[in-house]
């Protein structure tokens, strides 16, 4: 008997004689709104966590300011030591930020990337600044002149990556709403 009532309710709904219960409508619209508008704090936490994971991966094969998780003669460090120090620091900064940016691009949802995209320069600058600050705290600071090249390499990759991602993901302004 219950199966028959469900079928009749569904038939009335399809024909248009029955309305969606208000509780169900509110629940669905709230769920859709939450998925389309994720919380910025949660996204930033995920973004920075992914950059930390990228940092750990990077430090295993490319020493940053002489700091590494593996041996002091890591794979990329052996190669880069034969280059000009400016080019070495530029490459290290680029590799450092590329690992975190790549993980973020792969593991953040489209909606999270869209929301983060409104703050992409702020977020990338904070990651670069925090990373540099942690290197200084770790005592692996060489000189300010060489550090500028590391920062420039990181900013160059971040700007190229953010520009490329912004071409793929349509961004909405803060005041623009979805038709939900």
LUMMARPA-923572 format. One record per residue (C-alpha): z, x, y; residue in three letters. Coordinates in steps of 0.001 Angstrom, whole numbers, padded with zeros to 6 digits, always signed. Layout:
BEGIN
ZXYALA...
***
This chain:
BEGIN
+000000+000000+000000UNK+000835+002871+002370UNK-002552+004488+001766UNK-004237+001197+002727UNK-002229+001084+006018UNK-003278+004625+006876UNK-006921+003804+006221UNK-006662+000650+008356UNK-004962+002571+011184UNK-007690+005182+011037UNK-010409+002496+011038UNK-008812+000822+014097UNK-008648+004197+015818UNK-012315+004945+015094UNK-013403+001520+016272UNK-011369+002029+019411UNK-008866-000775+019041UNK-005848+001493+018547UNK-004482+004020+021003UNK-003095+007434+020186UNK+000689+007305+020229UNK+002014+008780+023492UNK+004279+011232+021636UNK+001314+012637+019694UNK-000827+012869+022812UNK+001859+014753+024760UNK+002507+017083+021819UNK-001195+017949+021418UNK-001833+018468+025123UNK+001261+020680+025439UNK+000193+022746+022438UNK-003345+023204+023776UNK-002005+024093+027243UNK+000368+026717+025778UNK-002470+028283+023784UNK-004828+028383+026767UNK-002138+029671+029146UNK-000007+032230+027284UNK+003064+033647+029051UNK+002341+036812+031011UNK+005631+038465+030002UNK+004836+038033+026300UNK+001317+039374+026837UNK+002576+042413+028765UNK+005132+043151+026043UNK+002378+043009+023431UNK+000058+045104+025634UNK+002650+047848+026163UNK+003631+047783+022477UNK+000004+048338+021520UNK-000186+051249+023951UNK+002924+052773+022369UNK+001259+052463+018962UNK-001859+054083+020403UNK+000306+056855+021864UNK+001829+057631+018481UNK-001623+057805+016910UNK-002919+059986+019738UNK-000030+062439+019545UNK-000754+063085+015872UNK-004185+064578+016542UNK-004193+065453+020258UNK-001266+067150+021955UNK-000561+065843+025435UNK+000856+068421+027890UNK+001801+070500+024857UNK+003735+067622+023258UNK+002642+066442+019807UNK+003998+064723+016719UNK+002213+067016+014314UNK+001913+070762+014422UNK+001419+072368+017807UNK-002149+073244+016818UNK-003511+069731+016355UNK-007144+069077+015578UNK-008327+068194+019068UNK-006089+070747+020749UNK-007776+073604+018881UNK-011137+072454+020185UNK-010034+071696+023743UNK-008231+075001+024275UNK-011615+076713+024366UNK-012685+074572+027306UNK-011841+074763+030959UNK-008229+073542+031456UNK-009419+070868+033895UNK-011821+069475+031300UNK-009100+069720+028667UNK-006649+067652+030737UNK-009382+065177+031687UNK-010248+064668+028001UNK-006593+064375+026985UNK-005962+061654+029570UNK-009084+059812+028453UNK-008154+059976+024759UNK-004588+058915+025535UNK-005537+055703+027327UNK-008512+054950+025067UNK-006301+054573+021997UNK-004079+051939+023608UNK-006938+050137+025327UNK-008866+049928+022052UNK-005893+048505+020177UNK-005328+045996+022971UNK-008950+044899+022884UNK-008861+044479+019116UNK-005469+042797+018718UNK-005014+040630+021819UNK-006499+037154+021586UNK-009275+036106+023942UNK-006852+033955+025952UNK-004356+036821+026184UNK-007122+039140+027360UNK-008237+036558+029895UNK-004727+036244+031353UNK-004173+040006+031255UNK-007571+040465+032885UNK-006196+038980+036099UNK-003742+041910+036205UNK-005822+044559+034415UNK-005609+047241+037117UNK-001890+046730+037564UNK-001273+046881+033807UNK-003448+049981+033276UNK-001838+051752+036238UNK+001629+050975+034886UNK+000737+052340+031448UNK-000709+055521+032934UNK+002205+055976+035333UNK+004833+055301+032664UNK+003116+057673+030231UNK+002973+060440+032817UNK+006599+059847+033776UNK+007674+060087+030131UNK+005771+063355+029746UNK+007605+064714+032791UNK+010939+063551+031323UNK+010074+065185+027996UNK+009751+068480+029822UNK+006108+068959+028966UNK+005020+068995+032598UNK+002656+071889+033384UNK+001661+071664+037012UNK+000765+068897+039371UNK-002781+070213+039848UNK-003615+070007+036135UNK-001792+066698+035826UNK-004164+065166+038358UNK-007012+065761+035906UNK-005057+064008+033129UNK-004442+061017+035417UNK-008106+060965+036499UNK-009288+061019+032870UNK-006969+058137+032020UNK-008049+056142+035092UNK-011725+056776+034374UNK-011494+055457+030819UNK-009275+052542+031890UNK-011728+051531+034606UNK-014765+051807+032317UNK-012977+049929+029550UNK-011740+047202+031908UNK-015188+046827+033452UNK-016779+046480+030008UNK-014182+043982+028787UNK-014508+041928+031985UNK-018221+041525+031257UNK-017412+040038+027828UNK-014496+037738+028725UNK-014911+035132+031464UNK-011908+035271+033741UNK-010358+032354+035557UNK-008626+032657+038865UNK-004944+031833+039014UNK-005534+028447+040630UNK-008389+027372+038390UNK-007410+025014+035599UNK-008996+024056+032349UNK-010194+020523+031783UNK-007582+019622+029202UNK
***
